[in-house]
Every structure is written in structure tokens, then in C-alpha cells.
Amino acid sequence: MTKAIQECFQQLTTFEPRQFQSATIAAILKGQNILLRAPTGSGKTETAIAAYLFAKQMEIEFPNKLIYIVPLRTLATSLRDRTQELIRRWEKEYPPKRSLVVTLQTGENPEDPRFEGDIIFCTIDQLLSSFLSIPYSVGRGSANVNAGVVFASYLVFDELHLLDPDRSFVTTLKLLEQVQGISPFLLMTATLTHELAGQICQEITTLGNSDKTALQLVNVAGKDLEAIEGQRVRQFQTMTEPLSAYEIWQDIQLFDRQRVIVICNTVAQSQGLYQDLENLCKKDSVSITLLHSRFLPSDRKSKESQLENVFGKDWKIGNKQCQVLISTQVIEAGINITCQVMHTVLCPANSLLQRAGRCARFANENGLVKVYREVKVGDDAEKWIELEDEDDFIDAVEQPQKQSKKQRFLPYKNLSCELTWDVLSDRAEDEVSKSVGFEIEEKWINHVHTKEDLSQAGKRAENRSSFEQQFDEAIFRGKRSVANDLIRFVDNRSIFMMEDQVIFDSDTQSIDLKQLQAFSIPKSTLCSIFWKFQQSQNKNWLFKQVKAPEDKSGERYEIPNAIPIKNCKQIAESIQIIVNPKYADYDSKVGLRLGAEVEGNYKSQQKQAKPKLYKEYSYHMDTYVRHLVDIGKCWLNDFDGDLMIQGKPTTVKLISSQSELLKAGGRFIHQRIFPNSSLDDATGLFELLVCFSILTHDLGKLQVEWQKAMRGWQKTAYELYCGLEPKPNFQVIDPKDQLLAHTDHQPSHAVFKQAYDDYTQKNPRPSHAVESAFLSEEILEEVLFPVLEDHFNEDDEKVLLNIAHSIQMAAGRHHSAWAKGWDGAKSSEKIQIHRGANIEVARSWRSLRKMMPSRFVLPEQLPELQQTHQLDEFRLGQIEPDDVKYQQLYWLIVRALRICDGRSVQLQRG
């Protein structure tokens, strides 16, 4: 395998793999999970992608989906672009039957909300929220679509050390523990202590006691390290003077710099330095770019797209003009850029070394990292820094009883920054001039962060019970509020600049805030700005809280109020805040500024309308049997689907649900539920469970009242269609005596839309999803239970019922992820089944069995549905937390059902 890996790697990247790359790839392909510690710029990304591609080429059993998870949005975008180049080169060497679909899923670029691509780059928030069934990418009703994807993917976690140690890091460990033995994973970092690496290996417990899936640590050392660092020099220098525009300019002049990067800890620091440097250098040929989080998306995207050209590996080939990038933590990791000198404000060692990875990043480069304790700007800019340097004031306002020490290096803690400064300052004189390599970096990291990592481990153990409780609240009940504790604590507020009466005065036209471009600003910054505004004795208003009023009955009015903010407590309680545009200024070079000293009149812009995949959601008439057959086709076959790739509706060929989920489902059942079964039997059982979910999910549509309502509309639509001249660009079919799954619905046609609205108002259709789950009970007991008893020797009633309930939840929640069922209050009600229902169910069963042949002996005939069903108490979501494996089995089944159900509708639309 080693020789094949070396040959494939060179074809993919054009260079030979290093030893650690070959070893990592080989281990992953053998089913080993890896924690890789390697220097910045050493080729970790290529290593991760190569394992996935080589598995396909070598026909090794491996997931057909790769999810690449990063902590920062900018990192996801950069890596996606780099990977697309790799894929293009690879597919030129090895033309595929179907081109791989590479997507980006972040809050700003939600290209793939259901994780349907082959290679998906996403932020940690997007993945963890999906895993927890509280997804950010889709609505609450679709919360069960993505949870199962983690069990069917090769998972790569990049820059693991940047995760929130109290939240996303803990939840990531839980995820990895759950998928171990099912999904291979690779954890990558450049700055992790030995202590934390050991903790990760220990805490991700091996389920099933299989040495094969134990987490293996890979460190870059020896010749690999020499090759990475041998011809690259990176020095560190502590500076006694504050970081200022003059210091930057003097260094450029003295050493004829052409590529300079400046990294600040806060947006205000970066804005102040930019303004000063612009004033200092305006007569000289220096190009300065400022990048931080408070730019409009279009401006930020434009700046980011230029970075790897201007500061990339081949920067010497282009313009010789000096280029200066002033930024914040947004470029700290993953962006493939370099410079000759880096000026950075002091931060903890792990962040400092990540920043340093953007200096002398490539072979044969010399670089210097200058570290400063303070930032000095001109009087005009000093006020902006003061606005973001009031952490002690905010603490005093919110917790007056607490005596807090001023944090000098916001947003970082003093202790870790001071320890980092000590490490840098305490070097012997002969060490200062030496290049700092990975081994020295490891010593620094261990010295600064080991004690902190030990403390965090104790904290995780102490909070384990609380974590498990919140975990259960998310996955079993969909409680979104736990995201603040399990993913990321969001302390920012959305602000809009506008005259409040334009929006909130009932005598004028209201404006939907959702259509306006918001800025996200930390609560502490807003409080500082507000406090200083009050000190200025300005009588005007600065902030107003957006609040929807309620009348005495609790019903909300359509137009919200704008309530003047009088203290920081109101800021803390606000989600959306209106800012007086007189005190806001924006320009594409500097970004947004707020405050009493601002002389501006900036008003929030309307969001640019994004292209839609479909003009409006239309349906065509679909018979009951054909709908189920189409779902079966979507399970088996690749699908021509539409995704919003790089802002444009794009038709791509997506992998079939069977190719994505079947083997993962088999591994899951084999590892978690029936470990004594063969893998083939477990895989066959999973496909049978999917088959049952397809068969039963629309049984509720066979109700007399459902068919009456929908066939009535289809007949009305057909008669309307026949009377129209000229005919519209779609066809409507006479339903005759067929039982239907869908009717024609054309909301883009005004006449049909009005007719449909009028009809459904008079003839509402009954619900069907939970009813489907209720009606499936007898079928599952008489057909599924014998398979479990005969082939898997399972006679435990609880196990049988939990597996059946996994299917029932998929059926009952295929439209609404948290449907609950009904209680005894419905016991007086009945379901009347159409007289032709059993014929349709029998035809569906024959068709599905033919499409999805089973390795198990199944009956030719299903038990017939009774004409009348009394509604006993029926509850969905009865799986207990101790039986979480059945909840996860449900995630896999319902993902198959809902993805295929959605695709089948698109088949009809096409």
C-alpha cells in the first residue's frame, strides 16, 4: 500500500509525500483514527483529502462522504478553494463516473444545508448543531435530516485547539466517542500540548474494545521536520516599544519589506493602526489592506479573495510594491499566506504560533515575528481602542460586587499572555537569533498551556452530569437554548442603523429587519460605546431596543416598538438594536465605526437578493404507489439535484442515499445493536428498515378524508385546466379513481393559486404523518419482528419495540422533526381507511421488494389494514436516554427517508 500511496500522492499534489503523510494516510485507510500534530504549512490538508480520494481509487471500504470541519468561516472558504484545485487535478488523472461535488456550509455561505455533497467544508457550529438535532442550516421541522450524517462520513477536524474548551470542544469529544467504530476521523492541530493530546486519546473511549479504532497519535519528527523547516527561517522578537504605525513604517523603510502582516487582538486596534499608517504612507507606494469582522459581506469577500494572490506562495513573481495587511484573528489559521515580517499584539502561545504560521510559511523563506505588549495610535484613533478596552467597566456594571482585574490583552486572559511573554523574553541571547522550529514551539505550548489544560480536564469531569443532561435535552427534545453551553456562547447583538420612525411609525411603511444587512457586535463593545456616549452629555438617542409589543391577550402586533436604551442591562436583554445613523460611519476600507465622536450618517443597506433554486415550490400529481417507487429510485440511484454553489443555482449529480448510508447503517447495527451478527446481515437489516420507512411513511394518506380532500382538489384543478385558453406551460391530469400521494399545485400561476387557496380553506386535509406511524404498528410486528427473532436471535421485547419505534419515528416525523403523537384525549376518534388502501399497500410492497431485494425471508402479503382504527394513546419519541443508540439508528433511517422523499418530489417537478 505504501508504494501506491506515494504514487497517488505525487499525482494529486505534484510532490512526494513526507513520511508522516504516508503513515497517516495508510493508517486511516486501515480504519485507524488519528490525532495528527504537525507544524503550520506542513501539508495537513493534503493529507486529509488524500485519504478520502485514495480509498476510492484503491477500492477500499470507506465512507463516500467527507466532512471537513473548521473553527473559522474564513478557514472553510480558503480550504474549499484549495481542495477544488486538488480535485480537478485528481479527476484529470482518474476520470470519474460522477464528478465529486465539493460544497461549503457556513452561516454566510449555506450552499449545502442538508450535507448532500461529497466533500463538505463546514464550521464547527454547523456540524455540532446538526449532530445535536438543533441545526443552524435548516429549520426546526427538518431538525432530524442531518443528525445521522456524522455516522456516514469520514470526519476531519482541523485546528482542534481553536475550539471553545468549555463548549464545542467538549461536544466534539462526545461526538467522536459516539461515532467511533462507525466513522473514521482525523484530528489535526499545530499547537496542542502533550497533556491535551493525552486527554483526547483517553477521553474518546473505545466502544467495543477494538484496538483498530483506538485513537493513534502521529507527531511530525526527524527527517520530515528537517525537510519542512530546513530551508525556512522564522525568528521571534519581543518589542519594548508599543506597536504603532511608525514602528511598521520604519521597519518597511529599513529592510525594504515587500510583504508585511499586522495582527491585532481587537477590531478597534486594527482600525486605528490602519488609519495612522494610511496617513503616514499616503505619499509612498505602499498598499494597505484592512480586514476584520465588521465589513459588509461583499467587501470582506472581495478582500479575502485577493489575499492568497497578493500574499501567496508566488508573491515575488508579481508587483514589487510593498503590501501591508492589517487584520485580526480572522486570518489566524488556515489561510495559505505568508510575509517577510509580522507585527502582532501579544496573545496566548497557541494563538501566537498560529499567527506565526502566516510568516515565512513556505520553503526558502526568512521571516521575523515581532511581538508587542501594547498598541499606540494617534489621538484620532485612540478613542476607538478605548471603546473596546472597557472590560473591567462592563464587569463593574453587570457584577458590582465582583472585583475584577483589568484584562490587558482582550479578548485573551492575562495569565496565558504573560506566560507567553515570559517564554519569549527568557530565551538566552544566543537563542533569540535562532530560527524557531516545531520542537521549540512544542516546548512553548507545553509551558504556557499545560496547567490550563489540566484545569479544563478537571472542569469537564466536574461538569459531566450537567453536560449529559443538556445533551439529552438537545437530541431528545430539540431544546435550542442549550447551544450556548454545548456549541458556542453567542454574546453578540445584531445592530441596524436607521431612523427608528422610518420603521416603527405606524403612519409609514414598515421595513422588515430581515431584509437589512446587520452587523454583529459584542455586547461589551456596545456597552462601552453606550457608556462613553452618556459621558459626552449628548441629549440625542444612540441605541434603541427592538421589541415586539403584546396586547393583553398576548397576541403580537405586526409592527414592533423601538424602546430607548437607558442602561447596559437593556443591551444585554436585546437581540436586535437600532443605532442612530448619525453616530455610525462605514467605508469599504475601514469598516463600521460607532460612537459619540463619529460624524456619519450611515444607514443599513438592503441585503442583496440571493438567487433561488426554484421560483416557487410546485407539485405534480403523483399516485400513491408511484410516489413510493420514486422514493425507492432515489434511494438506489444518483440524483441530479440543485445546490447553490458559490451563489449560483447549480445542477450537480449527487451521490445516492444508498451509497451514502447503507454501509454506515450496517456498521452501526453491527457495532451497536447486534454485535454477534455478520456485517452483511446487519447491512441487509438496515436496508430493510429503510424499506419499511418508505412503505409506511404515507399510510396516513390512505385515510378516506385525506383522499377525499386531495382527489377533490385534483378534479377541480383538472376541470379548471381544461377550461383555460391558452393552456399554461404545465399539464394537469384527471385523477380518475387513483389514490394519490400528491396533487398538482402551481403557486406561480395566479388563477390556480387562488383556486387552490379557496378550495383548501373550505376543504382542509387532515394530518397524515403521525397517523402513518400509528398505522404501521401491525405491519412491523408481523413482518419485522420475525426477522429480528429468527435471524438475530432477538427476543427482548424492549429491543424489538425500540427498533420498530425507530421506523415509526421516521415515518411520523418525516414532515415535522418533533411531532409528538397524541394522548388519550383522542381515544374517542377513529381513522377511516379507504376501501382501496390494501390494494395500494400490496402493490407498493411488491414494487419495493423487487427494487430492494432482501437477504431475509419475507412474506408475500402484508397484514391488511382494518377499515376503521380506534385512536388509542400514541406517542412518538419514547426512546430513553440510556438507549441513545436507537435514537441514532432513527437518525440514519429518517435521513434516508427525508432525503429520498424530497428528491422524489423534484423528480416529479422535473
N, C-alpha and C positions, 0 to 999 in steps of 0.2 A: 504493500500500500504506500510505503514511503516514497518510492520512485514515482508512482502515479501522482501522488500529491505534489511532488516537486515539479513535475512536468505541467500539471494543470495550473499550478500557482503561477508559473512563469508565463503561461499563455494568458492568464487572467490579468496579471499586473505588469508584465514585461520584465520582471526581475525575479531572481531566485528567492525562495523563502528562507528566512532565518530558521535556526534550529527550533526556537520556541514556537514559531508559527507552524512548522510541520508537526511538532509534537502536539500542539493544541488541536489542530485540525484532526489529526489521527485519533486522538482521544475522544473528541466529540463524535466522530463517525463510528466509534465503537460503543457509544452510548454513555460515555463518561461526562459528568457535569464538571465544569471548570471555573475556577476563580483565577483570572489572569492579571498579574501585576506587571506592568511594562511601562517604560518611560513615554512621555508625550511624544508624538510623532514617530513612533516605532512600528506602526502598521497594524494596530489592533483592529481597526475597522475592516481592512482587507482580510484579516484572519477570520473574523466573524462571518463575513459574507461568503468567503471561500468554502467553509464547511458546508454551507447550505447548497451551493452550486455543485460541489464535487459529489455530494451524496446522490444528486440526480444523475450526474454523468456516470458514476460508478454503480448505479442501480442498488444503492444501499438503503435499507429500510430507515426512513427518516421522515419527519413531518414535511408536508408540502407547503407549509406557510412559515414565514419568518417574521417575527415582530421584534423590531429593534427599538428599545426603549431608552430615552434620554431624559435628563432632568430639565433641560432648557429648550425652548422653542427654536432659538437660532441654531442650536446644535442639530436638531432634527432636520431643518431645512438644508443646512450645509451637507449633512451626511447623505441625504436623499440624492442631492445633485451629484455627489461623488460616486454613489453607488450606481446611478443610471449610466454613468460612463463605463463602469466595470461591466455592467450587464450588456451594454452594446458591444463591447469588445468580446465578451464571452459568447454571445449568441452569434457573432460573426464566425467564430471558430467552431461552434457547435450549434448549428441552426436548429431551433426547437420546433416541435409541432405546434406549440402555442407560446407566444412570447410572454415572458414574465411581466406581471403588472406591478409596478412599483408605485406606492402611494404615500401620502403624507397625511397624518391625522393629528392636528393640533387645534387649539381653540380658534386660532386665527385662520388656519387653513384646513377646514374639515373635509378633506377630499374623500375619506373612506369611513363614514360614521359607523358602518356595520362590519368593518375589518374584513372586507371581501378580497382585497388584493393578495398577491403572492408574497411581496415584501412590503411591510408597512412600517414606516418610521413614525413614532408617536412619542408624546411626552408621557412622563410617569403619571401625571394626573389622569390622562385619557385611559391608560391601561388599568390602573388601580380602581378607578371609578367603575369601569366595565366589570372587572372581576368582582367587585363588591355589590353588583346589581343596582348601583346608583349612578348610571353612566352620564357623563357630560356630553357625549356625542349624539345621543338620541333621547327622546322624551321618556317620561316615566312609564308610559304604556308599553314601550319597547325595551324596558329595562332588562328583560331576560334574553335578548337576542345575542349579546356579546359575551356574557359571563363564561360560556363554555369554550370560547376561542383559546383561552390560555392552556387548555388541556390538549389542544390540537396543533400547537405551534412550537417551533424552535424559538426560544426566548433569549434575547441578547440584552443585557442591562449594561449600558455604558456609563462611565463616570459615576460609579456607585456611591462614591464618597460624598457626592454633592446632594444626596437625598437628605431630607429633613430627618435627623436622628430620632426625633420623638414621634414622627408620624409616618411618612411614606417609607422610610427605611424599615420600620417595624412591620408594616403591612406587606412590604416586599418579601421579607423573611417568611411571613405566613404564606404568601402565595407560592414561594419556592418550595416550602415544605409540602404544600398540597399537591403540586404538580410533579413532585419528584417520582421518578419511575414511569411517568406518563409522557412528559415533555422534556426534552433535553434543554439545558440552559447554560449560557456562558455569561459570567460576571466579569466586567473589565474595569480596571482603575489604574491610575498612575500614582495616586497618593493615598495609600491605605496603610495604617500601622500594622505591624506584625500582630499586635493584640487583637485588633478588629478582624483581621483576616482569620485568626484562630476562632474568634467568636462566631463568625459566619459559618465556618465549617462545622462548628459544634451545634449551633442552634438550628441549622437546617437538618433536622434529624432524618435519618434514612428510614423510610417506611418500607417494611418488608425485609429489613436487614440484608439488603443486597449490596455487596461491595461495588457492584458495577455502577450504581447510581450515587455512591458517596461523592461528596464534593472534593475535587482534587485541586490543589494549589499549584499554579505554574508561575515561577519567577524568572524573569529575564536575567541572565548572568553570563559570565565567561566571554566567549568569542562573540556571542550576539551583542552583548553590551559594548564590547570594544568596537564592533562594526557600526553600531548606532552612534556611539559617542566619539570614536577615534579621531575623526576629522572635523568635529564640531566643538567649538569653544563657547561656553556660556559662563560668564562671571557675574558675581553679585557684589554690590557695593552699598553700604549704608551711608546715608547722606545726613549731615548735621543741619544743613540749611533746609528750609521748607521747600516743597515743590511749588514752583512758580513758573509763569510764562518766561521770565528772564532766564531761569535755570535751563529750561528746554531750549530756548533760543541760543544761549551761549554754547551749549553742547553741540547744537547743529553747526554753528559757525566754527568752533574749534576743531571739530572732527569731520567736517564735510559730510554730515549724515544725509542719507537719501530716504531712509525708511525709519520712522520713529513712531512708537506706540506709547500712549499715556493712558493708564488705567486708574480711575478714581473709585472711591467707595460709594459716592452718592451722585445723583444727577446734578445737584447744585454745584458740587465741586467741578464736575466736567464742564458745565456751562460757564462757570467763572473763568476757568483756565482757557477755554476756547475764546471767550471774549477778549481776554487780555492778550493772548497770543495773536489773535487777528489784528488787534491794534498795534502790536509790536512789529509784526511782519508784513503789514499791508503793502509796503513798497518793495518787498522782495519776492522772489519766485518760490514761495512756499505754499503748497496746497494743504489746507487743514480741513479734516472731516470730523464732525462730531456725531457720535452715535450713542443713544441711550433709550430708555423705555418710553419717553414722553414725546415721541414723534407720531404723527399720523401714520397709519399702516402703509400707505403708499410711499411716503417719504422714507420710512425705515426700510422698506423692501428695496427701494432704489439704492440706498446707501449700502445695504448688505450685499446686494448683487455685484457691487463693484469691488468689495473687499478682496476677494481671492484673486482678482485680476491685478489690483494695484499692489497688494501686499503678499501675493502668492509666491510660489517657488521660483518662478521665472521673472521676478520683478526687474532684474538687472537688464533684461532684454529691451524693456520699454523706455519710456521717458525718464530722463535723468533728474527731473525736478524732484525736490525734496517733498515727500508726502508724510504728513503727520496725521495720525488717527488718535483722537481723544475719545475715550469711552468709559464704560462702567463694567460691571460684572457680566454684561450680556455677551462679551466676547471671551469670557474666561476659559471656556472649554470647547473643544471640538472643531472650531473654525480653523481651517488649514491656512494660516497666515504666519508671516514672520516679520522680523525687523532687526535693525542693527543695534538699536538701543531701546530699552523700555524704561519709562519712568512710572513707578507705581506707588500708590499710597500703601502704607503698612496694613497688612491683613494677616489672618492665620496662615500657618505654613502650608496647609493643604491647598488653600486658595492661591497663595503666592506662587507656589510651584506650578499650578495650573496656568496662571497668568504667564509665568516664565516660559511655558511651553510654546508661546507665540513669539519668542525671541530666539534667534539662531536656531530655528526649528529644523532646518534641513542640513544635509551633509556639506562640509566645507565652509560653513558659515561661522563667523565670530560675532558674539553678541554680549552686551552688558545690560544687566538689570539693576537699575538704581532704585533704592527703597527709601521712602521719605516718611517721617512721622507726622508731618503736618502739611497743609496746603495753604499757600498765601496767594491771595488775589487782590486786585485793586479795589479801591473803595466802592466803585460802582457794582462790583460783583460780590463783595463781602456779604452784603445783606442776603444774597440768595443762599449762601452757605449757612448763615446763621439760622435761616428758616428750617433747615434740615438737621440742625445740631442742637435741638432742644429736648432731647430725650429725657433729661433729668426734670425739665419743667413739666412734661407730659405726665411723668410718674407722679410728680407732686400734685398735679390736678386730679388725677384719677385715683391715687392712693396716698392721701395726705399723711397717713400715719406711717408710711414707709420711708425710711431714709435710704435713698439710692445714690450710688456713686456715679458720677458723670461718665458716660461711655465716650471715650475719646476717639474711637475708631469705628463709629457707626457704619454699617449695621452689625459689626462684629463685637464680641466681648473683649474687654480689656485684657484679661488674663492670657488668652491664647495669642493675642497680638504682642503682648510684652514678652512672652516666652519666645516667640518668633524673632523678635528684635534681639533678644539675648543670644540666641543661636547665631544670628548673623554677625553680631558685634563681638562675640567672644572668640572668634577664629584667630589663630596665630597669624602674625604678619605675613609669613610665607604662604599661608593658606588662602589669604584674601585674593591673591593674584592668580590662583589656580582655577582651572575650569571646574565647575560643579557638575558632577555626573550623578547618575541614578543612585549609586550606593551612598553618596553623601546626602542626597535628597531623602533617602530612606531613613538615615540617622536623624535628620532634622525632623521629619514627620513623627518618628517614634518618640523623640524627645518632647515635642510640643503637644502631641495629641494622645499619647498612651493613657495618661491619667484620666483625661476626658472620656476616652473610650471605655475604660473600666467603670467610670461613673455611669455612663449610659447603659452599660450591660446590667448594672445593678438596678437602674431605673426600669429597664424593660422587664426584669424579673419581678420587681415590686408591683408594676402596673399590669401584669399579665392577666389577672382576673378582669380588670376593667376593660382591657383591650378585647378579650374574648367576648365580653358582653356586648360591646359596641360592634364587633364583627358580626355577631349573630343578629343584632338589630338591623344591620345593613342587608345581609344576604337573605334573611328570612322575612323581613318586614319592610325593606326598602326605605329605611329611615335616612334621609339625605343629610340631616344635620350632623351625623357622625363624621362626615367628610372632613370637617375642621380638625378632628382628632386623629383620623386614620389616613388622611392624604396630605393636606396642606392647610395651615391656618391662614385664611384669607383676611387680612386686616386692611385691605384697600377699599376705597369708596369710588363709585363711578360719578364723575362730575361732568356737568354740561354748562357751557357758557351761553347765557341768553337772558334777555329781559323777561322777568317772570310773567308780566301781564300779557305778553305775546302768547304765552302758552296756557296760562291758567285763568285768564279773564273769560268768563262765560259769554261775553258780548263779542268775542273774537274767535276766529277759527283755532281750534286746538291743534297741537302738534304732538305726534307720537314720539316719545323719547327714544323708542326702539329704533326709529329711523335716523337718529342723530348719532354722530361719532362721539363716543365717550372717551375720556381719559381716566385711567385708573391710578389713583394717588393714595399713598399710605395715610392712614388715619393720623399718625403722629405728625406728619408733614402738614396736613390740613389744620391740625390743632395749633401748631406753631405759627402758621400763617395767620390764623384767626386771632391768636393772642397778640401778635405784633400789630395787626390791624386795629385791635381795640386800643392798644397803647398809643396809636397815632392820633387818637381822638377824632377820627373820621366819623361823621354823622350818617354817612350813607350805609347801605347794607352790603355785605360781602357774600355771605352764604345763605341759602335757604334750603330747607329740608323738603323733599318731595314726599308728600304723604297723602294717601287716598282717604278721603273722609268717609265716615259711616253714619247713616241715619239711625234713628232709634231702633229700627228693626234689624239693623246690621247689614242692610243692602248697600253696596258701594255705588257712589255716583261715578259717571264716566270720566269726569274731569277732576283731577287731583288738585290738592291745595299746595301752595308753596309757603311754608311756615318759616319766618325769620329764625335763624340760628343765633342763640344768645350765649351758648356755652359749649365747652368741648363734649359734654355728655350727650348733647344733641347730635354732634358729629358722629360719636361712637354708635348712636342708635340709628343712624341714617344708612340707607343703602345707596340712594341716589341724592346728589346735592346739586343745586343750581348755584352757579357762580356769576356774580355781576360781571358782565363782559368788560366794564371799564377798568377792572383790575386783572385782566388776563391779556396776555400777548403771545402770539405764536408766529414763528417763521421757520421755514424749511431747513435753515442752517442751525438754529439754536434749539428749536423745540418749544414746548409750552413753559410759560412763566406765570406765576400768580403772586399777588400781594399788594399791599397798600402803596408800594413805591412804583408799581407798574403803571405805565401810561399807555394803555392799549384800548382796543375795542374789539377784541376777538370774539366771534360767535361760533358756536359749534356748527360744523359742516354736516350736511346730509350725507348719510352713508351712500356709497356708490352701489347702485342696484347690481346684484350679482346674477349672472345668467342662471336660469333654472333648467333642470334636467327635462322636465315636462311642463308644458304650458299650464295644463290643469290635469288633475287626476281623473282619467276616464276609464270606464269598464266596457267590455263587450259581453253579450250574453254567453253564458257558459253552463252547460248541463252539469248535473251533479257528478256523473261518472267521469266525464271528460276532464273536469277540474282536478279530480284526484289522480287521474292518469297523467295530467300535465305536471302535477307536483312530483310524481314518480320520475318523470323525464328529467325534471330539474335536479333531482337527487342524483341521477345517473350521469348526466351529461354536462359538459362545459357550457357556459352560458354567455351569450352576447349581451352584456349589460352596460349601462351608462353610469360613469362616475365623473365627478367634477375635478378633472386633473389640471392643476395649475390655472385654475379659474375658468376653464373651458369645458363644456359638456363633451365628454369623450366616450366613444363606444369601444369597449375592450372585451376581450374574451376572458371571462372569469372561470376559475377552477370549479369543477363540480363539487357539490356538497359532499358527495360520497368520497371523492378524493381527499377532501379536507378532513372529514370527520370519522370515516368508517374505522380506520385502523386505530385512531386515537380512542374511539369508543370501545373497541375491542381490548386495547391495552388497559383502559380504565376498569372495565368489568373484570378482566383477568387479575389485575393488581389489587383492586379494592373490594370486590364483591365475591367473586368465585375464584380464589387463587389456586384451587385444585383442578380447575378446568383447563382444557387446552386453549391456547391463544386463538386457534381457528374457531373453536366453539364459542368463545367469548365474543369474537368479532361477528360471527353469524348471529349471535343473540342480539348484539347492538343493532344490526340492520333490521332484525325482526321487530325490535322496539320502535325503530323509526317507521317501519311499515305500519305498525299498529297506530302510531300517532297520526299518520296520514289518513288511514282508514277511518279513524274515529273522530277527527277534529271537527268535522262538519255534520255530524249526525244530527245536531240540533236544527239544521236547516231542513230536515225531513219532517218537521212539525207541520201539521195541517195549516196553522195560522201563518207560519213563515212562508210556505209555498203559496198560500192564497194571496198574501200581500205582494210578493215579488212576481208571481206569474201575472197578477192583475196589472202591475205596472208594465211588465214586458208587453202584454197585449195592448195596453194603452199606447205605449211607445210605438209599437208596430203600426197601429192604426193611424197615429199621428204622422209617422214616416210615409205611409202610403199616400197620405193626402197632401204632402209637401211638394211643391214645384217651384223652382227646380230642386232636385234632390241634393241633400247635403253630401259632404265628402266622406260619409261613413254609411254603413248599412245596418238596418235593424231587422232582426229575424223574428218570425212568428214563433212563439213558444210551443204552440200546439199542445200536446199532452205531456211534454217532457218535464221532469223535475229539475229545478235549476239550482245552481250554486251562486251565480251572479247574473245580473241583468244589464242591459245597455244603460249607460249613464254618460251623457255628453255635456258636462257643465260649461263648455266653451260655446255651445250653441244656445242662444238666448231663449228660443222657443222651447227646446227640450228641457232646459234648466228650469224654466218657470213651470212647465207641466209636471216635471219631477217633484219640485218643491210642493206644488199644490196637491199632488197625489199622496206623497208621503206624510203630509200634515194630516190628511184625512184617514190614511191607511198605514199607521206606523207598524213597522215589522217588529216582531218580538226578538229578544236576545237569543243567541244560539250557542255561544262558546261554552259557557258553564253547563248548559243543557247537554252539549255533546259529551263532556266529561262524565256527566251523570248517566247518560245512556250507554256509555262504553263498559260499564261495570261488568255486566253479564258476559259480554264477549271476551273480556280479559280473563275472567275467572275460568271460563270453559275452554279457552284456546291457549292462552299464555301460561296459566298455572301448570297444566300438564307438561309443557316443555321444560319448565323450571324444575318440576318434580322428577321427570324421567331422565333428563339429560344432565342436570346439575345437582341431582340428589338433594334438592332443597325442599324441606317440608315445614320449615319455620314460617308460621303464618305472618309474622311481622315482616320478614324479608319479602315474602310474596306480595303482601299488601304495599310495601314501600316501593317495590319495582313497578307494580301496577299504578301506584299513585304518581310516580314519575311521568308515566304516559298521560294519566288523567290531567295532571297539572299542565303538561304541554298542550293538550287539547283545550282545556278550559281557559288557558291564559295565552292563547295564540293571537288575541287581539289586545288584551289588557294584562300586563305582566303581574298585577297584584289583585286580580279578580279573586274573591273570597268564597263564592258559593252562596248558600242560603241556610237559614236556620229553620227551626220547627214551625215558624210562622207561616211557611208555605205548604205545610202538610195538608191543607185543605184544597190545594191547587193540583191540577193534573196537566200532563202533556199528552196531546193527541197526535199520534203519528199517522202520516199519510198512508193510504192503503197501498200505494206502490213503493213504499220505503224499502221493504225487504228485498224486492227485486233489484233495486238500485244498489243496496249494500252488497248483495251477492255478486252482481256484475263487477262492482268495484274490487271486491276481494279476489275474484278470478283474475282481473287485469293486473292488480298489484302483485299477486303471487307469480304471475308469468314474468313481470318485469324485475321482480326482486326475489328470485328463487331462494328457498331456504334449505339449509342442511338438516333441518329438523322435520319430523313427520307432522304435518298439519292437516286438519280436516278440510274436506272439500266444501262443506257447508258450515256457515256460521249459525249460532243460535239466533232465532228470529226475534226481532223487536216486537214487543207487545203493542197493540193498538193504543192502549191507554196506560200511562205511567203516573202513579201517585208520587207527588214530590215529597219524599222524606227529607229529613235534615241532611244536607250535603255540604261538606266543607273542603275547600282546596287549601293547600299549604299546611298539611298536617304532619309533615316530616319534622322530627325533633332535632335539636342541635347536635345531640350525640350521634345522630345518623346522617351527618352532613354529606356523606358520600352519595346518598340517594338524591339529595338536593343538587349535587354536582352532576349526577347522571341525568337528572331532569334538564340541567343547563345544556348538556350536549344534545339531548333529544329535541328540546324546544328550539335550539339554534338551527338544527337541520330542518325542522318543520317550518319555522317562520321565514328563513332564507328562501326555501323552496316555494313556499306559499306566495311570497312576494314576487319571486321570479316568474311563477306561473301566470300571474296577472299581467306581467309585462309581455309574456308570450302572446296572450290574447290581444293586448294593446297593439302589438306589432302586426 
